[in-house]
């Protein structure tokens, strides 16, 4: 089935930790959350409670699809490779669930709705434009097995298409940015380059400061010599005046 939804897959890199998209905001995650709840109710309503392994398989596949998206997004902060791996696991789980819904309809001779079916387009529009559990939950006890299975099948197709787009964008990001080892190497290299730049700047500045210090010392020495000369002249003048005063005093006494 052709899907038209766009997915926001922008991510940024700070140091060697990646800033990834919040998994709660990913529309394909929102759809997998709906799928898990829908699958649980579907199995509860239309499959035997005991003796049928399909129930466990379907519920576990739906849960795996949802949980691996969460784990992938969290692990993706550190590792592109791990996020890619877990998202591919999630995609594989959703593919299994899609097969189970398809097999249910085929084995019970129920219709898999095609574009020519009048029920197909309304269902397609509804599932494309609704992503939250609140949108679907009111229908869980109203839909027939055929309706519920077709909705589940369609959601599986939509999630698969959206995840493929997301994974392609991630692959391009990985090609451009590399994995955690490359980012760690880049972070270390940037740090070393900054330190080297700072060292080069200091090596350039220190000789200038040394020159300025030498000039200041010479200037201080000049002022010190001038002060000493002035001091000596003042003392000499004082002594001469004092001698003259003493001689005048003696003359007056005679």
HELIX and SHEET records of a PDB file:
HELIX    1   1 UNK A   23  UNK A   25  5                                   3    
HELIX    2   2 UNK A   27  UNK A   46  1                                  20    
HELIX    3   3 UNK A   53  UNK A   75  1                                  23    
HELIX    4   4 UNK A   80  UNK A  107  1                                  28    
HELIX    5   5 UNK A  118  UNK A  129  1                                  12    
HELIX    6   6 UNK A  133  UNK A  137  1                                   5    
HELIX    7   7 UNK A  145  UNK A  177  1                                  33    
HELIX    8   8 UNK A  180  UNK A  253  1                                  74    
SHEET    1   A 2 UNK A  12  UNK A  14  0                                        
SHEET    2   A 2 UNK A  17  UNK A  19 -1                                        
END                                                                             
